[in-house]
Amino acid sequence: MKRITRFMAVLVCFAMLAMMAGCGKKPAAESAKGALEGFLEAAKSADFEKMESYTENADWDERIKDMMTIDAWKNFVTAAASRMTYEIADTKEEGKKTVFTVKFQYVDGTDAYNDAINEYYQKALSMVAEDLDEVDDEEIIAVLDETLQKKMDNIDSYMAETVLTFTSDEGEGYRLTDVGDDFVAVFSANLTTVAKDMENETVDSLDIDVNGVLSSETPAESGAPAQTEDAAASATEAAAQ
């Protein structure tokens, strides 16, 4: 009898632990608006960990985290995010869900990024022309950083506007359930959009005069390395990363 009692007690304990585990997910905030504002303020500080604490099943491009490990991108994105402002223009209650319409003013860094990437290519191809065996990756990356640092002096001139919607679900602790790439584009000053565009672009589509970079002659006339296209492709991949 004692054995049966102990066995039942163990089962009860397991059942209670399971119930506690199911109820142990703390709310992200005390209200839907609190979750939205907490998320957006975390974004202004470029705090990914805190941003994710306010979301449930966020579906955004994870590459932004990898890009932020490169100082050139990180410095510009962080400066741009801090300048982002928002206004909750509309709120609709849909059962346990709250849908917010939010107006944003944000930095659209598309031109700044493309200028920096063009200079990156110019430097990369110039180094390739000089010596294929001694391409200094750090020196090339420094070109990105230097160009974007100059752009930051006039970062407020890149301001743009857009409108996005967010849904907070009370059943998920008021977490935001529909954060996607549209917001990440705003947050990153369109870095993720530029990166995606680069995936299918060629050097020519970035307005780079490859022959002019290498010499005033054609590659065949000047004896320029045949590997130039491969080197340019490598530069594209590194810039996107």
Buried (B, 14 or more C-beta within 10 A) or exposed (E): EEEEEEEEEEEEEEEEEEEEEEEEEEEBBEEBBBBBBBBBBBBBEBEBEBBBBBBBEBEBBEBBEEBBEBEBBBBBBBBBBEBBEBEBEEBEEEEEBBBBBBBBBBBBBBEBBBBBBBBBBBBBBEBBBEEEEEBEEEEBBBBBBBBBBEBBEEBEEBBBEBEBBBBBBBEBBBBBBBBEBBBBBBBBBBBBBBBBBBEEBEBEEBEBEBBEBBEEEEBEEEEBBEEBEEBBEBBBEBBBE
